[in-house]
Amino acid sequence: MAVSLKPPIIACPSALISVSNFFELAVAATSLFGFESGAAMATVVGVLIEVPVMLPVVKVVNASKDWYERAESRK
C-alpha cells in the first residue's frame, strides 16, 4: 500500500474540509425537501456526527505529526 504523506498544514485542513461537507449537504437537503423529509433528517444527523468525527481527525493528525516531519527530513 502506497502512502502519500502530506505535511500537517495540508493534511489536517483537507480532512476537516471533507468532513464539514456534511453541513452544506444538510442545508441543501433541507432547502430542497423541506423539514419533514427523511433526506433532510438524515443529513441533519450527519451534521450532528460531524463534530465528534472532526475531533479524532485532529487528534490523529497531531499525533502523527512526527511521521510527516521524518518523511520531510528524508527528502
Sequence and secondary structure as in RCSB ss.txt:
>XXXX:A:sequence
MAVSLKPPIIACPSALISVSNFFELAVAATSLFGFESGAAMATVVGVLIEVPVMLPVVKVVNASKDWYERAESRK
>XXXX:A:secstr
       HHHHHHHHHHHHHHHHHHHHHHHHHH TTSHHHHHHHHHHHHHHHHHHHHHHHHHHTHHHHHHHHHH 
